[in-house]
Amino acid sequence: MKKLRTALFILMLLPLAAVLACLPFLPESIPAHYGLTGQVDRWGSKFETLFTPLMTLGFGLFMLAMAKVAAKDEKDGKNNERVALMTAIVSLLVFNGLAAFVLYTSFTGLERFSDIPVDLFQAVGVLTGGGLIVMGNVMPKLRKNSLIGLRTKWSMKNHVAWKKSQRVWGILSMASGLGMITLSLLVKGWLGFVLGSLPVGAAVAGAAIYSYQAAKKN
């Protein structure tokens, strides 16, 4: 548990440390917003680079609080707290990637997404899919709680329905993550990301339906 907390604190503070170190060297005017076409449509002050690190810090603190609350719902063991911390770490990896992208565009003055050597939509799709696989692997270990996991009114009916629902959601989450990665790699651009999101939506719907059946049976 200590290693998970250490990793969370590092990921929570790293973007802020990086931006503060780079701030004196950034141009006074940076790309602040990109339109749907991938073209920059607003320029802003270099101090706007602090927004993502501060958002990352706030999210990390929020997830730490949620982990403590989830731990209270589990009388013995620390599975809930562990899963909550892992969820936070996976999410913070995305925030760190976003902070790195902001610094990259700020230093280079990037005006078009098409000038980036990698496909951003593919990168986000692969990262999101990987997160779903990781989380799907740990979801079956969750004990019944009011914060994390597949929480429908049916899965919350009793412990048997909860356990079955988390197990199925874990399997579907991993399958949808693999599907998202595959489709994001096969189809470039925003279309690949949209297609990759379809298995995720299907997994959520399938898990919700199963939780209803599990509650009804038990």
Secondary structure, 3 states (H helix, E strand, C coil): CHHHHHHHHHHHHHHHHHHHHHHHHCCCEEEEEECCCCEEEEEEEHHHHHHHHHHHHHHHHHHHHHHHHHHHCCCCCCHHHHHHHHHHHHHHHHHHHHHHHHHHHHHHCCCEHHHCCCCHHHHHHHHHHHHHHHHHHHHHHCCCCCCCCCCCCCCCCCHHHHHHHHHHHHHHHHHHHHHHHHHHHHCCHHHHHHHHHHHHHHHHHHHHHHHHHHHHHC
